[in-house]
Amino acid sequence: VSMEPWFSSGKWLLYAEIKDLEHFFLGIDVPFNSEMLVVLRTKYGVELKELYRARSILPLQICHFGSWNKSCGFEGPDLEFRDRRNNLHGLAMKTESVHFPPLSTRKGKYELGGFVGETWHILERVLNFTSEFVSLSDISWGVPLSNGSWTGLVGAVQRNQIDVVVALLTLSSQRSEVADFSITWSDLK
């Protein structure tokens, strides 16, 4: 069930008598963008734990979310969801880019530069992930084909050859049908 696309869009609250969360969730992917809370009874009330994995093969992250007891009521997190998910725990993202100076530049096979490259390197440090560069034969932006597949970088994302296109790729309704886009972080005219 956790592999279904709708799992990530919900907010899940699990009431259970679980002593070992890691063992209970062994082999279960709790996607990074899902909100899974587990309610655990304590001597004084309940504790809420928030669970996720940066990727299905990485360890389960178990974080304190909040607690409730009769005298104090509910005490929840001070941080918003995106601020609580600020560590990708060393995740290696399969990436590819294009040479499109001055915005994105390629210095050899595995080095990014330009505005996009420098921004990407900051994100790597702040969010604790690395880049695994995939050498693709077609590094055009990509066009749709009559069978619904795509060429280029959009096609590589569609086929799961890469996780991320590290470039300023224009959002379009056609592209958004086959690839997810980040929030807009550049408004170049």
Secondary structure as GFF3:
##gff-version 3
##sequence-region A 1 189
A	DSSP	alpha_helix	5	9	.	.	.	ID=ss1
A	DSSP	beta_strand	11	15	.	.	.	ID=ss2
A	DSSP	alpha_helix	21	24	.	.	.	ID=ss3
A	DSSP	beta_strand	35	41	.	.	.	ID=ss4
A	DSSP	beta_strand	45	52	.	.	.	ID=ss5
A	DSSP	beta_strand	61	69	.	.	.	ID=ss6
A	DSSP	beta_strand	73	75	.	.	.	ID=ss7
A	DSSP	alpha_helix	81	84	.	.	.	ID=ss8
A	DSSP	beta_strand	91	96	.	.	.	ID=ss9
A	DSSP	beta_strand	105	106	.	.	.	ID=ss10
A	DSSP	beta_strand	112	113	.	.	.	ID=ss11
A	DSSP	alpha_helix	114	127	.	.	.	ID=ss12
A	DSSP	beta_strand	129	133	.	.	.	ID=ss13
A	DSSP	alpha_helix	152	158	.	.	.	ID=ss14
A	DSSP	beta_strand	164	165	.	.	.	ID=ss15
A	DSSP	alpha_helix	173	176	.	.	.	ID=ss16
###
